[in-house]
Structure formats: C-alpha cells, structure tokens
Amino acid sequence: MSTEVEIQHNRGLYLPELELWLDAERKVDLSVISHAHADHIVNHRKIIATPETAKLFALRKGNVETEALEYGKPLKLRGATIELFPAGHILGSSQVLIEYRGTKIVYTGDLKLRESLTCPPAEIKECDILIMESTYGLPEYVFPETAETHQKIVDWVKDTRDRGEVPIVMAYSLGKAQETMKLLGDAGFDLSVHKAIYEIAEIYQEFGVKFGNYDQWRPGSAGLGVVLVPPHLSRWKPLDAIKKRKKLLLTGWALNRSTMYRYDADEVLPLSDHADFTELMSYAKKAKPRKIYVVHGFLEFVDYLEEEGFDAEPLGEEAGFVKLHRKKK
Ligand SMILES: [Zn+2]
C-alpha cells in the first residue's frame, strides 16, 4: 500500500520530503540533472547526473560537486532509491526513477523513443506516478520515419555539393549537431564544424561515439566539404565569405514551414531529439501510471491524456507551458 508523495514544481521539480530537486532552474543544494541542455543546467551546490551529462555540464558550466551515476545503478538517498535510465534524447540524457515509500515515480526529462545514432534508446518503466514533458504534445506533431528524414538530409547535402555549392547545415550545438555529424560522416562526407559543436563532439568521442572525418571550421573558409553551425548563427557574417552556399535547418519545428524563413534557411527538415505526439501517448500507455503530471510544452496534452483515460494534470502551470487555454475546461 503506497501513500502519496508530494511533488511540487517551482522553476524545477521538487520533492520536499527528500529535499531533492530535478532539473532545478535556479541554484539549489542538490539537483538531478536529466541532461546538459542549457535550460536544465545551473551551478548547483551538488548535482546527480550520468557521467556523460556531468562531463558536458562541466564543459558548459565549469566543475561543481558531482555524484556521477551510471544508468541502472541505484543510489540511496534519504530513504529513497534513485536510478537513472536512458531517455534517448542526447548523449547522457536520462530519465529518473525514484522509489519512495512504496511509490514508483518516473520523471522522463526530455525524451525520444525513435532511434538515435549517438545515444542508447529510451527505456519505459511501469510506474505509479509519471512526470512527463510534452514539447510536441499536440496531434499535429507527428514526425516522419527517422530513416526517411536521414535519407532526405543526406540527399540534400549530396545534391547541393553536386551543384558546386557548399552545404551549410544548421543544428543545435549539443545533440542534434553530433547526430548530424554521425549521419553525414557515416555517409562519407567530410565536415567542418563550429567550435561549440567541435568541443562537444570531442566529449561524444570520449564516450565511444565514432565520427567520420571532421575538423573545426575556420571562419571564412569553405571547410572540408560540409559546414555545420548552430542555428542562432544563421546570419553570422563569416558565413558570407562562402560565396556559393545553401543552408539547411534541422529542427522538429520544421513542421511549421515559417521556421525556415526565421532562420534564413533554403530548406528545413524535421530532425528532432524530442518525442512526437504518438511517442508520448505510447509511452504513457506502456508506463501504466495511475497519475500523470505534465511539465512544459502544450497544456492541451493533458486533455488528450484524459481522453485516453489517464488521471492527468499540469504541474507548474504558471511558467512552462506554450498555451494556457485548455481544450475542454
Ligand atoms: Zn533537451
């Protein structure tokens, strides 16, 4: 017989009985870091994270006291057991299983169920309470098959080069850029990548991800063959020195074509490291929780979960949601 465990959301998840934060967004004493994306990393007094996330965290934020916890290794903390397991999002990304007073709580963090070239696939564990992100939690967000998107990316790069133009691929510096490096490297393309992408790729290599031929791009040069930069540099002056160029943006928001114009891209393809609507739903069904809390993303996702018979509610309604109007209530 389990009793209810209190879960709060106030710029991060908080379990008061354990004095434990999950992905706290401001400095706290102790926080689990699900993965090293910028919105999740703050210089806490101490963090619990996978060795990969700890290394990426240190690159981005400097060293902090760290409890490096590998996937599947339980950690005892204040009467609870904490275990990290793969989220399939980026290198080192983890979901968190907390067992406390007979209740199994799973926090997905950012998640993807589709295959990844650079990190192990997400696992799904049955639990009592599921706390899930819902970045693409609307039915219109269903991504094409990964293999199809990969093929389109390779074809676009090949066609661009065949026309004598330099392909510039824009992908977020942590995660998507390395996924793209793996894809294009394995397809035989030589890559020159922006410094931020390069430094992170070195850490991926340390943890066993093998890339093809690449170097650090020297601004102004045409690079080895394909140039890879983060999307926020789409209008970066040094790119203008590459006279014949075409730009491809890789983002899940490719499903909205307007994204392409915002980033001054010639093409956009839906490479995402997040679960789409179908994956989120199938995850919930397999985890069989009696209660679901939704954090971040679309508030309407809660209604879709309820339609499937789940007891679901948003957590942290003030901050993390894209839309604040619910469909039915
Ligand atoms: Zn993320």
Residues whose N, C-alpha, C, O or C-beta is under 5 A from the ligand:
A	BS01	ZN	H37 D110
